[in-house]
């Protein structure tokens, strides 16, 4: 479980309350607001455009990650680093590229906005399979 925002209506990543954000995507492992989804998608897009690693197990550290980068697993789906393509590790929680894509698609669907960062249908399908 994440250290913050699992079921109390706050974002696990920034700590904002549901009333302070437009949308909050919740999963059994935590929650992520629309602002953090956009930020995570931008970080992944920037890493890809700057020639970041595309092989399985790439760790992108944001801020002062502590505790072994959260045991190097996604806080939302609990997939370990070796099973994901990229993992963004923040000070308290982490999110994999697959959960970013799925949450971004959900935010886009709920807000009825185009989903520009979801490039592969396979990523979304894998994310949905993990949740079922």
N, C-alpha and C positions, 0 to 999 in steps of 0.2 A: 504494500500500500504506500501511497505517497504521504509525505509528512503534512501536507496541507490540502484542503479543498476536496476531500474525497466525497463527502455527501452533505456538506454543510452549505452548499450554494456559493462557494468561492472558487476562483480559479486556482488550481494547484501550482501554477507557474508564477503569477504576479500577485495573487492574494486578493484581487478585487472581488467585491460582492457581486452577485447576479444583478442587482439593481444598478451597478456602476458600469455595466457593459451592455452591448447590444444583444449578444447571444452567448450562451454558455453550453458547450458540448460536454456532456457527462458520460463517463464510462465507469465500470466497476473499480478501476485503478486510480481514478481521479477525474478532474475536470479541466477544461481549457477554454478560455474566452476567445472571442473572435479576434481581439487585438493580438493576443499571443499566437494564435493560429497564423495570422498574417505575418507576424515577425518571424516565426519559425519557417514559414514557406519562403520568405525573403532570404533568410540565412542559408537555406538549402539551395536556392536559386543562385545566390552569390557564390557559394562554395563550388557549385557545378560550373558556373561561368568562369571562375578563376582557376579551373583545372583541378578541383578537389578530387580526392580518390573516389572511384565509383565501384570498387570491389567491396565485397561484404566485410563489415566490421570497421567502417570508418567512424572515428569519434571526433565530433566537433565540440570543443569546450568553449562555453560562453560564460563569462564572469569567473568567479572563483569557485570552481567545482570542488566539492569536498567529499570525503568518505569513499574514495576509490570510484568516483563518478557514479555514485548510486549503485554500486555493484555492477556497473556497466550494463544496465537493463532499462528498457522503456518503462516509465512510471505508469503509462496507461494500459499497455497490453502485456507488460512483463516479459517481453521477448529479450533475450540476452544480446549483447553487442554482436556476437559471432553469427546470429541469425538474422540480422538486419543489414541493410546497405549502409545507412548512416544513422548516427545517434547524436542528437544535440543534448549536451549535458550542461545544465545550469547549476546554480549554487545549491539547490535543494532537490530538484527533480530533473528527469530526462524525458525526451520524446524521440521516437524513431521516425524515419522518413515516411514509413507506411501510415502511422497514426496521424502525421501532419497532413498527408494527402487525403486521408479519410475525413479528418476533422474539417479540412479546407473545403472539401466537397459538400459536407453537411452544412457548414456555414453558408456556402454559396447557394445551396438548395433552399435553406430556410430564409435567406435574405433575398432570394431570387436574383442573385448576381452571377455573372459569368465566372466560371472556375478556371482561371488562367494557369494555375500552377500544377494542376493534375494532368500530367502528360500521358500517363500510361493507365489504361483500364485495369491491367494486371495488378498494379499497386492497390487500387481501390478494392478489387475483388479479394486480394490477400488480407487486407485490413478487415473487411466484412466477415471473412471466414474466421479470423481470430476472435471476433466478438461473439460469434454464435456458438 
